């Protein structure tokens, strides 16, 4: 029986060729890693929990639902690897028809456990499971894969479970030709059976020859199951075929594999040496050492931990690849929402600005009322109160126009606004029409479709009756809140122009001076002219003329006050209208598209952040796997893109 070498034997053994020195260096690095303490994987566990939450966060979006479906399979593998850290590794021997993989299995098992030869190809009709006597196989679905179990006491495979997998490059169909002898493989669906076996494997051995190493079918099957599974590459038929390792390595690298080592051996020669009790040749001994050092019980934990890291990384890179084509449409949708919102808000700004400017009489009445509330007790204040009292006798002068600004001004003076069920016509005065809204929603609907966003994430172009009233009510509510606040701020600014005591004192003095002049002139005529000089009375004509001039003077002063209030009003209105976008009054009209764009953007961004976290964790926790190769990220992404 073949004996595996110890670590000390490996370190002391002279290596005569560059290839054997490369193998020794790789194995020594692996041995060194085995001596290190176990790494802390709590951060990785937290990352897996984050990935689980993230993948379930947006199932209404079809690409995110596909991510969740893919994650379900990956999560099951990760959970299984976490539970079974110390379980024996299952090693699947994969290769094309006639590559000698069954012969290699027999050599590793030190007995004939699998049919080998060229007379009935493919010879591996059903999977053959080779395991030590003590191995627990209860968890393997042996009946489902129709496997044959063989026990072996070979030292070389005492710590692993081997599976001789069906040949993937032969998919025969039953033929009724009378000259064709029915073969066992004619009724065998090899590739379907292989696809059931490979998910059970922790490590894959890819066996090939100079004639088969470019097999596309084998490469496709291997790439489909390689993520998260280390691969060991073996060239057989070494005694009769040329050394194709360098060319095969370039081929594997082009397919996306990292290839530290390719072993080269002759399984037939290994079986012959075992039969006569000779030591194995160098090529077969090298693969025995690799199995002994890399796939033992301690190596199983290392392989599974690193495989879990690789599998999580492959999943994240695959997701990034699948979402790559959607980044631009999602970003375009967000940009389109901003443009359509700006378009609708510009229409609102023009309509509201026009109404604000046209409501000068409303502004004037409210401002004069505010001034009268502040100005009390002076002659000019009394004159202004009298003007307002006279104006109140005519309803046309006392009432305000019926526009939105007027309603807000009326509401600010304590008059309750009449509310009705909101309809499209109720928002026409603020520049929004049903046609304009549906045109914007139609544009966004096309952009959302390019980002694979459909119902229920976004609604239809035309609002349903149940949503129409709520949407319009939301628009009116936001607009009223913004406009009410802005109008009150504008009124406060205008009131501040005349609220000062100095300003009021000037007008009170000007009006009081006129009154004093009239009264002084009347007193001079009476006391000096009539009582002192004895002149006759001038009658009431002077008093009538004086009253007229006092009224005209008061109106002039009132006009000056109003002019002071109006100065800068247009500027304040323009500033108020420019703040419309800050209130986002059109939000309810496009809310479903905006929320969908935000959620999809956050989903993509969260995936990028999780991948960055994985990269940082992987740098700390990835362990050296010696001669075992892996599927690189480029191949993983390409495989997903082409699947």
C-alpha positions in Angstrom: 0.0 0.0 0.0 1.2 3.5 -0.9 2.4 5.6 2.1 2.1 9.3 2.3 5.2 11.3 3.4 5.3 13.3 6.6 6.0 17.0 6.8 9.6 16.2 7.9 10.1 14.0 4.9 8.8 16.7 2.6 11.2 19.3 4.1 14.2 17.0 3.9 13.5 15.6 0.5 15.7 16.9 -2.4 13.8 18.2 -5.4 15.5 17.8 -8.7 13.3 19.7 -11.1 11.8 23.2 -11.0 8.3 21.8 -11.1 8.8 19.6 -8.1 10.5 22.5 -6.2 7.4 24.6 -7.0 5.2 21.9 -5.6 7.3 21.6 -2.5 7.2 25.4 -1.9 3.4 25.4 -2.3 3.0 22.5 0.1 5.4 24.1 2.6 3.4 27.3 2.6 0.3 25.3 3.3 1.9 23.5 6.1 3.0 26.8 7.6 -0.6 28.0 7.5 -1.8 24.9 9.3 0.4 25.8 12.3 -1.2 29.2 12.6 -4.1 29.7 15.0 -7.7 29.7 13.7 -8.8 33.1 12.4 -11.7 35.0 13.9 -14.7 34.8 11.6 -17.2 36.9 13.5 -16.8 39.7 11.0 -17.5 37.3 8.2 -20.6 36.0 10.0 -21.9 39.6 10.4 -21.2 40.2 6.7 -23.3 37.1 5.8 -26.1 38.4 8.0 -25.9 41.8 6.2 -26.0 40.0 2.8 -29.1 38.1 3.9 -30.9 41.3 4.9 -29.8 43.2 1.8 -30.8 40.4 -0.7 -34.3 40.4 0.9 -34.8 44.2 0.9 -36.3 44.9 -2.6 -38.1 41.8 -3.8 -40.6 43.9 -5.9 -37.7 44.7 -8.3 -37.1 41.7 -10.6 -33.2 42.0 -10.6 -33.2 42.1 -6.8 -35.6 39.1 -6.7 -33.1 37.3 -8.9 -30.3 38.2 -6.5 -32.4 36.8 -3.7 -33.0 33.5 -5.6 -29.3 33.2 -6.2 -28.5 34.1 -2.6 -30.8 31.3 -1.3 -28.6 28.7 -2.9 -25.4 30.4 -1.8 -26.7 30.9 1.7 -27.5 27.2 2.0 -23.9 26.3 1.0 -22.4 28.8 3.4 -24.6 27.5 6.3 -23.7 23.9 5.5 -20.0 24.8 5.4 -20.4 26.6 8.8 -22.1 23.6 10.4 -19.7 21.0 9.0 -16.3 22.5 9.5 -14.8 19.2 10.7 -16.6 16.9 8.4 -14.5 14.9 5.9 -14.0 16.7 2.6 -15.8 15.2 -0.4 -13.5 15.2 -3.4 -15.1 14.9 -6.9 -12.9 13.5 -9.7 -14.1 15.1 -12.9 -12.8 14.5 -16.4 -13.8 13.8 -19.9 -14.3 10.4 -21.4 -11.1 8.4 -21.7 -9.0 10.7 -19.5 -8.1 8.0 -17.0 -10.0 9.4 -14.0 -11.4 6.0 -13.0 -7.9 4.6 -13.3 -6.7 7.4 -11.0 -9.5 6.6 -8.5 -8.4 3.0 -8.5 -4.8 4.0 -7.9 -5.8 6.3 -5.0 -8.0 3.6 -3.5 -5.3 0.9 -4.0 -7.9 -1.4 -5.5 -10.2 -1.7 -8.5 -13.3 0.2 -7.4 -14.3 1.8 -10.7 -14.5 0.3 -14.2 -11.7 1.6 -16.3 -10.8 1.0 -20.0 -11.6 2.0 -23.5 -13.9 -0.8 -24.4 -17.2 0.7 -23.0 -17.0 4.4 -23.0 -18.1 6.3 -21.0 -17.2 3.8 -18.4 -18.5 5.8 -15.4 -22.2 5.3 -15.8 -23.1 5.9 -12.1 -21.1 7.8 -9.5 -18.8 5.7 -7.4 -18.3 6.8 -3.8 -15.1 5.6 -2.2 -14.9 6.2 1.6 -13.1 4.8 4.6 -14.9 2.3 6.7 -15.5 4.8 9.5 -16.8 7.5 7.3 -20.3 8.8 7.9 -22.2 8.9 4.6 -25.7 9.3 6.1 -25.9 12.9 4.9 -25.1 12.0 1.2 -28.2 11.5 -1.0 -26.8 8.2 -2.3 -30.1 6.9 -3.7 -30.9 10.2 -5.4 -27.6 10.1 -7.4 -27.8 6.4 -7.8 -24.3 6.0 -6.4 -22.4 2.8 -5.7 -20.5 2.8 -2.4 -17.1 1.2 -2.0 -15.0 1.1 1.2 -11.3 1.5 1.1 -8.6 1.3 3.8 -6.0 3.1 1.6 -3.9 5.5 3.7 -3.9 8.1 0.9 -7.7 8.6 1.1 -8.2 7.8 4.8 -9.3 11.4 5.5 -11.4 12.2 2.5 -14.4 10.8 0.5 -13.8 10.3 -3.2 -16.5 10.4 -5.8 -15.8 9.2 -9.3 -18.1 11.5 -11.3 -19.9 10.6 -14.5 -18.3 11.8 -17.7 -19.7 15.2 -18.7 -18.7 15.2 -22.4 -20.9 12.3 -23.5 -24.6 12.6 -23.6 -25.8 9.5 -25.6 -29.3 8.8 -26.8 -30.9 5.5 -27.5 -30.6 4.3 -31.1 -32.5 1.6 -32.8 -29.9 0.7 -35.4 -29.7 -3.1 -35.7 -26.0 -2.9 -36.1 -25.5 -0.9 -32.9 -25.0 -2.8 -29.7 -26.9 -1.3 -26.8 -24.3 0.1 -24.3 -24.9 0.8 -20.6 -24.4 4.4 -21.2 -27.2 4.6 -23.8 -29.8 5.0 -21.1 -27.7 7.2 -18.9 -28.1 11.0 -18.7 -24.5 11.7 -17.6 -24.6 15.5 -17.5 -27.8 15.7 -15.6 -26.4 13.2 -13.1 -23.2 15.1 -12.9 -25.0 18.3 -12.0 -26.5 16.4 -9.0 -23.2 15.1 -7.9 -21.0 18.2 -8.1 -22.9 20.3 -5.5 -22.1 17.6 -3.0 -18.3 18.1 -3.5 -16.0 20.3 -1.4 -13.0 20.0 -3.7 -12.8 19.1 -7.4 -10.0 17.1 -9.1 -9.9 18.0 -12.8 -8.3 15.1 -14.8 -7.3 15.6 -18.4 -5.0 14.4 -21.1 -3.2 15.8 -24.1 -6.2 15.0 -26.2 -8.9 16.3 -23.9 -7.6 19.3 -22.1 -9.3 21.8 -24.5 -12.7 20.2 -24.0 -15.3 22.9 -23.9 -18.0 20.8 -22.3 -15.8 19.8 -19.4 -14.7 23.4 -18.9 -18.3 24.6 -18.9 -19.4 22.1 -16.3 -16.4 22.8 -14.1 -16.9 26.6 -14.3 -20.6 26.2 -13.3 -19.7 24.5 -10.0 -16.2 25.9 -9.3 -17.2 29.0 -7.3 -16.3 28.4 -3.7 -14.7 25.0 -4.5 -10.9 24.6 -4.8 -9.7 22.7 -7.8 -6.7 20.4 -8.2 -5.5 19.9 -11.8 -4.0 16.5 -12.9 -2.6 15.4 -16.3 -2.7 11.7 -16.7 -1.2 9.3 -19.3 2.2 10.8 -18.6 4.0 7.7 -20.0 2.5 8.1 -23.5 1.5 11.7 -23.8 3.7 14.8 -24.1 3.8 17.3 -21.2 1.0 19.8 -21.9 1.0 21.5 -18.5 2.2 24.9 -19.6 -0.2 25.0 -22.5 -3.1 23.7 -20.3 -2.3 26.2 -17.7 -2.6 29.0 -20.2 -5.9 27.5 -21.3 -7.2 27.3 -17.8 -6.1 30.9 -17.0 -7.9 32.1 -20.1 -11.0 30.4 -18.7 -10.6 32.3 -15.5 -8.8 29.9 -13.2 -5.9 30.5 -10.9 -3.6 27.5 -11.4 -0.7 27.2 -8.8 0.2 23.7 -9.8 -0.7 21.0 -12.4 0.2 17.5 -11.4 1.4 15.0 -14.1 1.3 11.3 -13.5 0.5 7.9 -15.0 -2.3 6.1 -13.1 -1.8 2.9 -14.9 1.9 2.8 -13.8 0.8 3.7 -10.3 -1.6 0.7 -10.2 1.2 -1.6 -11.6 3.6 -0.4 -8.9 1.1 -1.0 -6.2 0.4 -4.5 -7.5 4.0 -5.5 -7.3 4.7 -3.7 -4.0 6.9 -0.9 -5.4 7.0 2.7 -4.2 5.0 5.1 -6.4 6.8 7.2 -8.9 7.5 10.9 -8.3 4.4 12.2 -10.1 1.9 10.0 -8.2 3.8 10.7 -4.9 3.3 14.4 -5.3 -0.5 14.1 -5.6 -0.5 11.8 -2.5 1.4 14.5 -0.6 -1.0 17.2 -1.7 -4.0 15.1 -0.5 -2.3 14.3 2.8 -1.3 17.9 3.6 -4.2 19.9 2.0 -7.2 17.7 2.5 -6.7 16.3 6.0 -9.1 17.1 8.9 -7.4 20.4 9.7 -7.1 21.2 6.1 -10.8 20.6 5.7 -11.6 23.5 8.0 -9.1 25.7 6.1 -10.6 24.7 2.7 -14.2 25.3 3.9 -13.4 28.6 5.4 -11.5 29.9 2.4 -14.2 28.3 0.1 -16.9 30.2 2.0 -15.0 33.5 1.6 -14.5 32.7 -2.1 -18.2 31.8 -2.6 -19.4 34.9 -0.9 -17.0 37.0 -3.0 -18.1 35.2 -6.2 -21.7 35.9 -5.4 -21.1 39.6 -4.7 -19.0 40.0 -7.9 -21.7 38.1 -9.9 -24.4 40.4 -8.5 -22.3 43.5 -9.4 -21.9 42.1 -12.9 -25.7 41.4 -13.2 -26.6 44.9 -12.0 -23.9 46.7 -14.0 -26.1 47.3 -17.0 -28.8 48.7 -14.7 -26.7 51.4 -13.0 -27.0 53.8 -15.9 -30.8 53.4 -16.4 -31.4 53.8 -12.6 -29.2 56.9 -12.5 -31.0 58.2 -15.7 -34.4 57.6 -14.0 -33.3 59.7 -11.0 -32.1 62.4 -13.3 -35.3 62.3 -15.3 -37.3 62.7 -12.1 -35.4 65.8 -11.3 -36.0 67.2 -14.8 -39.7 66.5 -14.8 -40.1 67.9 -11.3 -38.3 71.0 -12.4 -40.5 71.3 -15.5 -43.7 71.0 -13.4 -42.4 73.4 -10.7 -41.4 76.0 -13.3 -45.0 76.0 -14.6 -46.2 76.4 -11.0 -43.7 79.2 -10.3 -44.9 81.2 -13.4 -48.6 80.8 -12.5 -48.1 81.6 -8.8 -45.8 84.5 -9.5 -48.4 86.0 -11.9 -51.1 85.6 -9.3 -49.0 87.1 -6.6 -48.3 90.2 -8.7 -51.9 90.5 -9.8 -53.2 90.5 -6.2 -51.8 94.0 -5.3 -55.2 95.1 -3.9 -55.2 92.1 -1.6 -51.7 92.8 -0.4 -52.7 96.5 0.1 -55.8 95.7 2.2 -54.0 93.3 4.4 -51.0 95.6 4.8 -53.2 98.6 5.6 -55.1 96.5 8.2 -51.8 95.5 9.8 -50.6 99.1 9.8 -53.8 100.2 11.5 -53.4 97.5 14.2 -50.0 99.0 15.0 -50.8 102.7 14.6 -53.3 103.8 17.3 -54.0 107.2 18.9 -52.6 109.7 16.4 -54.4 112.1 14.0 -53.0 110.3 10.9 -54.0 106.9 12.4 -57.5 108.2 13.0 -57.6 109.4 9.4 -56.6 105.9 8.1 -59.2 104.2 10.3 -61.8 106.5 8.9 -60.8 105.6 5.3 -61.0 101.9 6.1 -64.4 102.4 7.8 -65.8 104.2 4.8 -64.4 101.5 2.5 -66.1 98.8 4.5 -69.5 100.3 3.5 -68.9 99.0 -0.1 -68.7 95.2 -0.2 -66.8 95.4 -3.5 -64.0 97.3 -1.8 -64.1 95.3 1.4 -63.8 91.8 -0.2 -60.7 90.2 -1.6 -60.3 88.6 -5.0 -60.9 84.8 -5.1 -57.4 83.6 -6.1 -55.2 81.3 -4.1 -53.1 84.2 -2.7 -56.3 85.9 -1.6 -57.6 82.8 0.1 -54.3 82.5 2.0 -54.5 86.1 3.0 -58.1 85.7 4.0 -57.2 82.6 6.0 -54.4 84.5 7.7 -57.0 87.0 8.9 -59.0 84.3 10.6 -61.5 83.5 7.9 -62.0 79.8 7.5 -61.2 78.5 4.0 -63.9 76.4 2.3 -62.5 73.0 1.4 -63.9 70.6 -1.2 -62.8 67.2 -2.6 -59.7 68.1 -4.7 -60.0 67.6 -8.4 -57.7 68.5 -11.4 -59.5 71.8 -12.0 -58.8 72.8 -8.4 -55.0 73.0 -9.2 -55.3 74.7 -12.6 -54.8 78.1 -11.0 -51.3 77.0 -9.8 -50.2 76.0 -13.3 -50.6 72.2 -13.1 -52.8 70.3 -15.5 -53.7 66.7 -15.8 -52.2 66.5 -19.3 -48.8 67.9 -18.0 -48.7 65.5 -15.2 -49.5 62.4 -17.3 -46.9 63.5 -19.9 -44.2 63.6 -17.2 -45.3 60.3 -15.8 -45.3 58.7 -19.3 -41.7 59.9 -19.9 -40.6 58.5 -16.5 -42.5 55.2 -17.1 -40.4 54.6 -20.2 -37.2 55.3 -18.3 -38.3 53.1 -15.4 -39.0 50.2 -17.9 -35.3 50.5 -19.1 -34.3 50.0 -15.4 -36.6 46.9 -15.1 -38.8 48.9 -12.7 -42.5 48.1 -13.1 -45.6 47.7 -10.9 -45.9 47.6 -8.0 -42.8 49.7 -7.5 -44.3 52.4 -9.7 -47.9 53.1 -10.6 -49.5 53.6 -14.0 -49.3 56.8 -16.1 -52.9 57.8 -15.3 -53.7 57.9 -11.6 -56.4 55.6 -10.4 -59.5 57.3 -8.9 -58.5 56.1 -5.4 -55.1 57.8 -5.7 -56.1 60.8 -7.7 -57.8 62.8 -4.9 -55.0 61.9 -2.3 -52.3 63.0 -4.8 -54.0 66.3 -5.6 -54.7 66.9 -1.9 -51.0 66.3 -1.2 -50.0 68.8 -3.9 -52.4 71.4 -2.6 -51.3 70.8 1.0 -47.6 71.3 0.2 -48.3 74.3 -1.9 -50.5 75.9 0.7 -48.0 75.2 3.4 -45.1 76.7 1.4 -47.1 79.7 0.1 -48.7 80.5 3.5 -45.2 80.5 5.1 -43.8 82.5 2.3 -46.6 85.1 2.3 -46.4 85.5 6.0 -42.7 86.0 5.8 -43.2 88.5 2.9 -45.9 90.4 4.9 -43.6 90.5 7.9 -40.9 92.0 5.7 -43.2 94.6 4.3 -44.6 95.5 7.8 -41.0 95.9 9.1 -40.7 98.8 6.5 -43.3 100.9 8.3 -43.2 99.4 11.8 -40.6 101.8 13.2 -41.7 104.6 15.6 -39.6 107.1 13.7 -41.4 106.4 10.4 -44.8 106.7 12.0 -43.8 109.9 13.8 -42.8 111.5 10.5 -46.3 110.9 9.0 -48.1 111.9 12.2 -46.1 115.2 12.3 -46.8 115.8 8.6 -50.5 115.3 9.0 -50.7 117.0 12.4 -48.9 120.0 10.9 -51.6 120.3 8.3 -54.2 120.2 11.0 -52.3 122.6 13.1 -52.0 125.1 10.2 -55.7 124.9 9.5 -56.6 125.4 13.2 -54.0 128.1 13.6 -55.3 130.0 10.6 -58.9 129.7 11.9 -57.8 130.8 15.4 -55.9 133.8 14.0 -58.9 135.0 12.0 -61.3 134.6 15.0 -59.2 136.1 17.8 -57.2 138.7 16.0 -59.5 139.6 13.1 -62.9 139.4 14.6 -62.3 140.0 18.4 -59.4 142.4 18.2 -59.9 144.2 14.9 -63.7 143.8 14.8 -63.7 142.4 11.3 -66.8 140.6 10.1 -66.8 136.7 9.9 -65.5 135.0 6.8 -68.2 132.3 6.9 -67.6 128.5 6.4 -65.9 128.7 3.1 -62.5 128.6 4.6 -63.3 125.6 6.7 -64.7 123.7 3.8 -61.6 124.4 1.7 -59.4 123.5 4.6 -61.2 120.2 5.1 -60.8 119.3 1.4 -57.1 120.1 1.6 -56.7 118.1 4.8 -58.3 115.1 3.2 -56.2 115.4 0.1 -53.1 115.8 2.3 -54.1 112.7 4.2 -54.6 110.7 1.0 -51.2 111.8 -0.2 -49.6 110.7 3.0 -51.5 107.4 2.8 -50.2 106.9 -0.7 -46.7 107.5 0.5 -47.1 104.9 3.2 -48.4 102.4 0.6 -45.6 103.3 -1.8 -43.2 102.5 1.0 -44.9 99.1 1.5 -44.8 98.4 -2.3 -41.1 99.2 -2.8 -39.3 95.9 -3.3 -42.6 93.9 -3.4 -41.8 92.5 -6.8 -38.3 91.6 -5.6 -39.7 89.8 -2.6 -42.3 88.0 -4.8 -39.4 86.8 -7.1 -37.5 85.6 -4.1 -40.5 83.8 -2.7 -41.2 82.0 -6.1 -37.5 80.9 -6.3 -38.0 78.9 -3.0 -40.7 76.8 -4.6 -38.3 74.0 -5.4 -37.3 73.7 -1.8 -40.8 72.8 -0.8 -41.0 70.1 -3.5 -44.8 70.6 -4.0 -44.8 68.2 -7.0 -43.5 65.3 -4.9 -46.9 63.6 -4.6 -47.3 63.6 -8.4 -44.0 61.6 -9.0 -43.6 60.0 -5.6 -43.8 56.4 -6.8 -41.1 56.9 -9.4 -38.9 58.9 -6.9 -39.2 56.2 -4.2 -38.4 53.5 -6.7 -35.3 55.3 -8.0 -34.1 55.8 -4.4 -34.7 52.3 -3.4 -33.0 50.7 -6.4 -30.1 53.1 -6.2 -29.7 52.3 -2.5 -29.9 48.6 -3.3 -27.1 48.8 -5.8 -25.0 51.1 -3.5 -25.5 48.7 -0.6 -24.3 45.8 -2.7 -21.1 47.8 -3.5 -20.6 48.6 0.1 -21.0 45.0 1.1 -18.5 43.9 -1.6 -16.0 46.4 -0.2 -16.5 45.0 3.3 -15.9 41.5 1.9 -12.7 42.6 0.2 -11.4 44.0 3.5 -12.4 40.8 5.4 -10.9 38.6 2.7 -7.5 40.3 2.9 -7.4 39.4 6.6 -8.9 35.9 6.5 -8.0 34.2 3.2 -5.6 31.3 3.8 -3.1 29.8 1.5 -4.4 26.6 -0.2 -1.1 25.4 -1.6 -1.5 23.6 -5.0 -5.3 24.1 -5.1 -6.6 26.4 -7.7 -9.7 28.6 -7.8 -12.1 30.2 -10.2 -11.2 33.9 -10.4 -13.6 36.8 -10.2 -13.5 37.5 -14.0 -14.5 34.0 -14.9 -17.3 34.1 -12.3 -18.7 37.3 -13.6 -18.5 36.1 -17.2 -20.2 32.8 -16.3 -23.1 34.7 -14.7 -23.3 37.1 -17.7 -23.5 34.2 -20.2 -25.8 32.0 -18.2 
